[in-house]
Amino acid sequence: MDSSEKLNVALLGLGRAGRFHIQSIQSIPGINLRCVVDVDEPLARRLAKELECDYSTDADGPLGQADVDAVIVASPTHEHYAQIQAALEAGKPVFTEKPLGSSLEEIDTCFGLAKRSGLPLFVGFNRRFDPSFSSLARGVKEGEVGVLQMLRVTSRDSPMPTMDYISTSHGIFHDCIVHDFDMLRFITGVDPVEIYSVGSSFVEGIGALGDLDNVLVALRYDNGMIASIDVNRFASYGYDQRIEAFGSKGMLQAENRSPVSTVLSSGDGLLRPTIEHSFPTRYREAYRQELVAFSDCLREGAPMPVTHEDVRISFILSELGEQSHREAKPLRVTDHPALKPSPREDPEKCNLFSSHQPQLPC
């Protein structure tokens, strides 16, 4: 499309994620919200009036509109797969919140359809676009810490998600830790050879659902590097998001952010403000920048910053992490069925766990 034209998008889903995307769209001059879609008609009608756009209760409505250039899928998780397929079949480029699907087969089907159709399929691993995390990844890639030896990722949620949400989230590995697996791949450019997970449940309701709220994942790489991910469903002091990259020349850290930077120093010590309360504010810039990147892919033909392989590997690691916890033992990553070549295939051609250079947002 012409770079001077506005990108007209249809937004599917007006829940939590959909509201964040509305805020981002309103702040990007080159993107125009053409239509909102939600099964809650009063909500869709009210927001459409406020935003001065069309509305529909059926995703098929905007897919048939010639003046809709692209679709943003921010609907409930179980609707993603079918809506992505429908949008691609209608000839619309797609930006989708994760997860793209509930299985590797669904992931491969959607990317296969996008490839055959020649259409962009952009999966929203938004943390790649956070200024602090992107800067850390760039520093690692450029050798600022020398040989990377240890990588630590901390991701503790705030506020506590509702039990209704957790019951349909597909578990902490696929809902939360998948983001951290993606960050490891984004920062290092390589993939682990072994994974070991331990976890527990301190929240009674989460334990009753058979899920975890407190998890530690250790990963080993073939060059000796070690990585750890610690995740919790609730941190009482705010939304705790940190990364530390330690190497032979030094250390890079991406710290928590606070709404204000004022620090009181007195005889009683130092008093600092609390950190950001939840992810809408902590990742405000990231949500905006990923939509800018999506627009660039459509306007300028820029490559997808999150590839089919990226999405596939993050899903595989989530499955293995869950399995490791369940079986209480470390697992070789290449033992996953999806990574085992058939006897007639060339292992080099089938090995998705090859080194690659991470694509860094501008």
C-alpha positions as a Python dict, from the first residue, in 0.01 Angstrom:
ca = {
    (1, 'M'): (0, 0, 0),
    (2, 'D'): (104, 364, -48),
    (3, 'S'): (309, 490, 248),
    (4, 'S'): (109, 814, 248),
    (5, 'E'): (-225, 637, 297),
    (6, 'K'): (-370, 561, 636),
    (7, 'L'): (-389, 194, 731),
    (8, 'N'): (-756, 112, 799),
    (9, 'V'): (-786, -168, 1054),
    (10, 'A'): (-1066, -376, 1202),
    (11, 'L'): (-1024, -467, 1569),
    (12, 'L'): (-1170, -802, 1674),
    (13, 'G'): (-1233, -811, 2049),
    (14, 'L'): (-1295, -524, 2289),
    (15, 'G'): (-1176, -682, 2610),
    (16, 'R'): (-855, -610, 2797),
    (17, 'A'): (-617, -646, 2501),
    (18, 'G'): (-854, -472, 2263),
    (19, 'R'): (-868, -162, 2483),
    (20, 'F'): (-487, -136, 2483),
    (21, 'H'): (-480, -153, 2106),
    (22, 'I'): (-741, 122, 2081),
    (23, 'Q'): (-514, 348, 2288),
    (24, 'S'): (-218, 263, 2065),
    (25, 'I'): (-411, 319, 1742),
    (26, 'Q'): (-527, 659, 1864),
    (27, 'S'): (-164, 762, 1918),
    (28, 'I'): (-38, 651, 1574),
    (29, 'P'): (-119, 902, 1297),
    (30, 'G'): (-80, 645, 1017),
    (31, 'I'): (-339, 397, 1149),
    (32, 'N'): (-715, 446, 1142),
    (33, 'L'): (-967, 234, 1333),
    (34, 'R'): (-1227, 148, 1070),
    (35, 'C'): (-1439, -105, 1261),
    (36, 'V'): (-1465, -268, 1604),
    (37, 'V'): (-1608, -616, 1658),
    (38, 'D'): (-1742, -776, 1974),
    (39, 'V'): (-2025, -1015, 2060),
    (40, 'D'): (-2138, -763, 2324),
    (41, 'E'): (-2343, -540, 2093),
    (42, 'P'): (-2411, -258, 2342),
    (43, 'L'): (-2037, -235, 2412),
    (44, 'A'): (-1944, -245, 2045),
    (45, 'R'): (-2208, 16, 1956),
    (46, 'R'): (-2103, 250, 2238),
    (47, 'L'): (-1732, 233, 2156),
    (48, 'A'): (-1797, 271, 1785),
    (49, 'K'): (-1989, 591, 1857),
    (50, 'E'): (-1709, 724, 2079),
    (51, 'L'): (-1441, 630, 1827),
    (52, 'E'): (-1643, 737, 1521),
    (53, 'C'): (-1608, 404, 1342),
    (54, 'D'): (-1829, 113, 1235),
    (55, 'Y'): (-1910, -183, 1455),
    (56, 'S'): (-2018, -545, 1415),
    (57, 'T'): (-2097, -840, 1638),
    (58, 'D'): (-1964, -1082, 1376),
    (59, 'A'): (-1602, -1097, 1259),
    (60, 'D'): (-1716, -1180, 906),
    (61, 'G'): (-1862, -830, 870),
    (62, 'P'): (-1540, -628, 834),
    (63, 'L'): (-1361, -910, 651),
    (64, 'G'): (-1579, -843, 349),
    (65, 'Q'): (-1517, -468, 348),
    (66, 'A'): (-1283, -348, 75),
    (67, 'D'): (-1177, -45, 282),
    (68, 'V'): (-1045, -262, 567),
    (69, 'D'): (-673, -306, 501),
    (70, 'A'): (-582, -529, 795),
    (71, 'V'): (-723, -709, 1099),
    (72, 'I'): (-612, -703, 1463),
    (73, 'V'): (-716, -1016, 1654),
    (74, 'A'): (-756, -937, 2025),
    (75, 'S'): (-1052, -1164, 2094),
    (76, 'P'): (-1067, -1440, 2359),
    (77, 'T'): (-791, -1697, 2318),
    (78, 'H'): (-1010, -1980, 2187),
    (79, 'E'): (-1128, -1763, 1895),
    (80, 'H'): (-785, -1669, 1758),
    (81, 'Y'): (-722, -1966, 1530),
    (82, 'A'): (-1053, -1951, 1341),
    (83, 'Q'): (-1046, -1571, 1310),
    (84, 'I'): (-688, -1566, 1181),
    (85, 'Q'): (-778, -1822, 916),
    (86, 'A'): (-1092, -1633, 815),
    (87, 'A'): (-904, -1303, 786),
    (88, 'L'): (-624, -1452, 577),
    (89, 'E'): (-873, -1629, 351),
    (90, 'A'): (-1044, -1292, 304),
    (91, 'G'): (-714, -1144, 188),
    (92, 'K'): (-647, -937, 500),
    (93, 'P'): (-304, -910, 670),
    (94, 'V'): (-330, -1010, 1036),
    (95, 'F'): (-185, -887, 1363),
    (96, 'T'): (-278, -1129, 1641),
    (97, 'E'): (-229, -1149, 2012),
    (98, 'K'): (-72, -1472, 2128),
    (99, 'P'): (-148, -1754, 2133),
    (100, 'L'): (-195, -1800, 1762),
    (101, 'G'): (-337, -2146, 1826),
    (102, 'S'): (-359, -2424, 2082),
    (103, 'S'): (-125, -2665, 1902),
    (104, 'L'): (174, -2675, 1668),
    (105, 'E'): (-62, -2794, 1394),
    (106, 'E'): (-272, -2479, 1427),
    (107, 'I'): (39, -2259, 1431),
    (108, 'D'): (174, -2428, 1118),
    (109, 'T'): (-163, -2410, 944),
    (110, 'C'): (-194, -2035, 995),
    (111, 'F'): (161, -1957, 885),
    (112, 'G'): (123, -2191, 590),
    (113, 'L'): (-193, -2010, 481),
    (114, 'A'): (-22, -1672, 523),
    (115, 'K'): (272, -1787, 310),
    (116, 'R'): (49, -1924, 34),
    (117, 'S'): (-158, -1605, 38),
    (118, 'G'): (146, -1377, 43),
    (119, 'L'): (3, -1196, 347),
    (120, 'P'): (178, -1076, 664),
    (121, 'L'): (97, -1265, 984),
    (122, 'F'): (230, -1074, 1284),
    (123, 'V'): (222, -1238, 1629),
    (124, 'G'): (225, -990, 1916),
    (125, 'F'): (513, -1083, 2144),
    (126, 'N'): (511, -724, 2261),
    (127, 'R'): (804, -744, 2506),
    (128, 'R'): (1044, -745, 2210),
    (129, 'F'): (935, -387, 2148),
    (130, 'D'): (985, -259, 2502),
    (131, 'P'): (1258, 10, 2487),
    (132, 'S'): (1450, -130, 2786),
    (133, 'F'): (1440, -495, 2678),
    (134, 'S'): (1516, -406, 2316),
    (135, 'S'): (1816, -201, 2429),
    (136, 'L'): (1944, -490, 2642),
    (137, 'A'): (1907, -733, 2351),
    (138, 'R'): (2092, -495, 2122),
    (139, 'G'): (2374, -458, 2376),
    (140, 'V'): (2413, -836, 2406),
    (141, 'K'): (2415, -875, 2029),
    (142, 'E'): (2680, -603, 1992),
    (143, 'G'): (2906, -769, 2249),
    (144, 'E'): (2878, -515, 2530),
    (145, 'V'): (2888, -789, 2796),
    (146, 'G'): (3137, -1006, 2608),
    (147, 'V'): (3064, -1379, 2608),
    (148, 'L'): (2717, -1423, 2755),
    (149, 'Q'): (2735, -1664, 3049),
    (150, 'M'): (2413, -1620, 3243),
    (151, 'L'): (2073, -1469, 3165),
    (152, 'R'): (1809, -1410, 3431),
    (153, 'V'): (1448, -1318, 3357),
    (154, 'T'): (1201, -1224, 3630),
    (155, 'S'): (832, -1189, 3548),
    (156, 'R'): (588, -1149, 3837),
    (157, 'D'): (232, -1046, 3770),
    (158, 'S'): (20, -769, 3921),
    (159, 'P'): (-266, -756, 3990),
    (160, 'M'): (-372, -1116, 4045),
    (161, 'P'): (-564, -1241, 3739),
    (162, 'T'): (-919, -1358, 3800),
    (163, 'M'): (-993, -1728, 3833),
    (164, 'D'): (-1221, -1701, 3528),
    (165, 'Y'): (-923, -1581, 3326),
    (166, 'I'): (-683, -1841, 3464),
    (167, 'S'): (-930, -2124, 3401),
    (168, 'T'): (-920, -2049, 3025),
    (169, 'S'): (-555, -1938, 2999),
    (170, 'H'): (-409, -2280, 2901),
    (171, 'G'): (-182, -2274, 3205),
    (172, 'I'): (104, -2060, 3328),
    (173, 'F'): (358, -2196, 3078),
    (174, 'H'): (152, -2113, 2768),
    (175, 'D'): (-3, -1796, 2912),
    (176, 'C'): (291, -1630, 3090),
    (177, 'I'): (623, -1811, 3051),
    (178, 'V'): (588, -1832, 2673),
    (179, 'H'): (672, -1458, 2671),
    (180, 'D'): (991, -1526, 2866),
    (181, 'F'): (1095, -1810, 2636),
    (182, 'D'): (1049, -1570, 2346),
    (183, 'M'): (1264, -1308, 2521),
    (184, 'L'): (1547, -1559, 2572),
    (185, 'R'): (1545, -1636, 2201),
    (186, 'F'): (1522, -1269, 2110),
    (187, 'I'): (1816, -1172, 2332),
    (188, 'T'): (2055, -1462, 2270),
    (189, 'G'): (1985, -1564, 1912),
    (190, 'V'): (2030, -1930, 2008),
    (191, 'D'): (1818, -2200, 2167),
    (192, 'P'): (1865, -2422, 2472),
    (193, 'V'): (1956, -2788, 2470),
    (194, 'E'): (1802, -2876, 2807),
    (195, 'I'): (1516, -2749, 3021),
    (196, 'Y'): (1413, -2818, 3380),
    (197, 'S'): (1109, -2670, 3557),
    (198, 'V'): (987, -2672, 3915),
    (199, 'G'): (669, -2511, 4037),
    (200, 'S'): (412, -2482, 4313),
    (201, 'S'): (77, -2326, 4396),
    (202, 'F'): (34, -2084, 4683),
    (203, 'V'): (-304, -1957, 4560),
    (204, 'E'): (-573, -2209, 4651),
    (205, 'G'): (-795, -2134, 4354),
    (206, 'I'): (-511, -2176, 4107),
    (207, 'G'): (-404, -2504, 4262),
    (208, 'A'): (-764, -2630, 4243),
    (209, 'L'): (-753, -2569, 3867),
    (210, 'G'): (-444, -2787, 3839),
    (211, 'D'): (-230, -2487, 3750),
    (212, 'L'): (79, -2328, 3907),
    (213, 'D'): (140, -1975, 4033),
    (214, 'N'): (509, -2001, 4129),
    (215, 'V'): (757, -2139, 3873),
    (216, 'L'): (1132, -2154, 3818),
    (217, 'V'): (1273, -2269, 3483),
    (218, 'A'): (1642, -2345, 3425),
    (219, 'L'): (1781, -2378, 3073),
    (220, 'R'): (2121, -2500, 2957),
    (221, 'Y'): (2283, -2405, 2626),
    (222, 'D'): (2541, -2601, 2429),
    (223, 'N'): (2807, -2330, 2474),
    (224, 'G'): (2781, -2347, 2854),
    (225, 'M'): (2549, -2051, 2900),
    (226, 'I'): (2277, -2088, 3163),
    (227, 'A'): (1943, -1907, 3178),
    (228, 'S'): (1675, -1889, 3443),
    (229, 'I'): (1316, -1768, 3442),
    (230, 'D'): (1123, -1707, 3763),
    (231, 'V'): (753, -1634, 3733),
    (232, 'N'): (477, -1569, 3982),
    (233, 'R'): (109, -1487, 3932),
    (234, 'F'): (111, -1212, 4195),
    (235, 'A'): (365, -967, 4334),
    (236, 'S'): (221, -753, 4615),
    (237, 'Y'): (453, -461, 4532),
    (238, 'G'): (366, -421, 4163),
    (239, 'Y'): (434, -559, 3816),
    (240, 'D'): (788, -698, 3850),
    (241, 'Q'): (965, -724, 3512),
    (242, 'R'): (1345, -748, 3507),
    (243, 'I'): (1621, -897, 3293),
    (244, 'E'): (1989, -940, 3374),
    (245, 'A'): (2252, -1043, 3116),
    (246, 'F'): (2591, -1135, 3265),
    (247, 'G'): (2901, -1194, 3054),
    (248, 'S'): (3279, -1195, 3044),
    (249, 'K'): (3300, -815, 3005),
    (250, 'G'): (3022, -703, 3235),
    (251, 'M'): (2649, -701, 3294),
    (252, 'L'): (2342, -541, 3137),
    (253, 'Q'): (2027, -495, 3344),
    (254, 'A'): (1676, -387, 3250),
    (255, 'E'): (1517, -276, 3574),
    (256, 'N'): (1162, -213, 3690),
    (257, 'R'): (1002, 123, 3613),
    (258, 'S'): (814, 358, 3842),
    (259, 'P'): (547, 611, 3743),
    (260, 'V'): (767, 884, 3897),
    (261, 'S'): (1139, 891, 3972),
    (262, 'T'): (1133, 1101, 4291),
    (263, 'V'): (1336, 952, 4577),
    (264, 'L'): (1317, 1081, 4934),
    (265, 'S'): (1644, 1061, 5129),
    (266, 'S'): (1620, 1125, 5503),
    (267, 'G'): (1744, 1004, 5836),
    (268, 'D'): (1505, 712, 5803),
    (269, 'G'): (1671, 597, 5481),
    (270, 'L'): (1562, 607, 5117),
    (271, 'L'): (1197, 611, 5016),
    (272, 'R'): (1132, 518, 4652),
    (273, 'P'): (797, 518, 4471),
    (274, 'T'): (631, 187, 4389),
    (275, 'I'): (690, 26, 4049),
    (276, 'E'): (429, 19, 3772),
    (277, 'H'): (115, -158, 3893),
    (278, 'S'): (26, -365, 3585),
    (279, 'F'): (122, -442, 3227),
    (280, 'P'): (-93, -180, 3045),
    (281, 'T'): (127, 98, 3181),
    (282, 'R'): (455, -98, 3198),
    (283, 'Y'): (431, -199, 2832),
    (284, 'R'): (250, 104, 2693),
    (285, 'E'): (534, 189, 2454),
    (286, 'A'): (575, -175, 2353),
    (287, 'Y'): (208, -208, 2255),
    (288, 'R'): (234, 106, 2045),
    (289, 'Q'): (565, 16, 1881),
    (290, 'E'): (454, -332, 1775),
    (291, 'L'): (161, -180, 1583),
    (292, 'V'): (401, 67, 1421),
    (293, 'A'): (617, -230, 1319),
    (294, 'F'): (311, -409, 1179),
    (295, 'S'): (226, -100, 976),
    (296, 'D'): (584, -86, 844),
    (297, 'C'): (559, -448, 733),
    (298, 'L'): (251, -362, 527),
    (299, 'R'): (368, -29, 390),
    (300, 'E'): (736, -98, 330),
    (301, 'G'): (754, -475, 304),
    (302, 'A'): (969, -495, 618),
    (303, 'P'): (1030, -854, 738),
    (304, 'M'): (818, -995, 1017),
    (305, 'P'): (1007, -932, 1345),
    (306, 'V'): (848, -1246, 1495),
    (307, 'T'): (886, -1544, 1263),
    (308, 'H'): (704, -1874, 1224),
    (309, 'E'): (1008, -2043, 1379),
    (310, 'D'): (1003, -1803, 1677),
    (311, 'V'): (639, -1879, 1751),
    (312, 'R'): (690, -2251, 1704),
    (313, 'I'): (992, -2275, 1934),
    (314, 'S'): (827, -2072, 2211),
    (315, 'F'): (531, -2310, 2197),
    (316, 'I'): (760, -2615, 2206),
    (317, 'L'): (952, -2480, 2507),
    (318, 'S'): (623, -2415, 2685),
    (319, 'E'): (518, -2775, 2628),
    (320, 'L'): (855, -2905, 2745),
    (321, 'G'): (855, -2680, 3051),
    (322, 'E'): (516, -2812, 3150),
    (323, 'Q'): (627, -3170, 3088),
    (324, 'S'): (947, -3123, 3289),
    (325, 'H'): (750, -3004, 3590),
    (326, 'R'): (499, -3286, 3556),
    (327, 'E'): (770, -3555, 3529),
    (328, 'A'): (1007, -3384, 3778),
    (329, 'K'): (1312, -3420, 3556),
    (330, 'P'): (1520, -3223, 3305),
    (331, 'L'): (1442, -3281, 2938),
    (332, 'R'): (1653, -3262, 2625),
    (333, 'V'): (1493, -3006, 2398),
    (334, 'T'): (1562, -3202, 2080),
    (335, 'D'): (1367, -3496, 2224),
    (336, 'H'): (1044, -3308, 2155),
    (337, 'P'): (857, -3504, 1882),
    (338, 'A'): (831, -3198, 1658),
    (339, 'L'): (1210, -3162, 1648),
    (340, 'K'): (1290, -3523, 1563),
    (341, 'P'): (1351, -3571, 1189),
    (342, 'S'): (1206, -3878, 1023),
    (343, 'P'): (1463, -4139, 909),
    (344, 'R'): (1442, -4022, 547),
    (345, 'E'): (1491, -3656, 626),
    (346, 'D'): (1815, -3464, 651),
    (347, 'P'): (1852, -3361, 1018),
    (348, 'E'): (2018, -3034, 916),
    (349, 'K'): (1716, -2938, 708),
    (350, 'C'): (1471, -3033, 979),
    (351, 'N'): (1646, -2878, 1277),
    (352, 'L'): (1447, -2574, 1382),
    (353, 'F'): (1684, -2528, 1676),
    (354, 'S'): (1952, -2359, 1471),
    (355, 'S'): (2132, -2043, 1575),
    (356, 'H'): (1991, -1722, 1433),
    (357, 'Q'): (2038, -1352, 1474),
    (358, 'P'): (1756, -1181, 1664),
    (359, 'Q'): (1574, -905, 1476),
    (360, 'L'): (1579, -590, 1685),
    (361, 'P'): (1306, -326, 1655),
    (362, 'C'): (1433, 11, 1540),
}
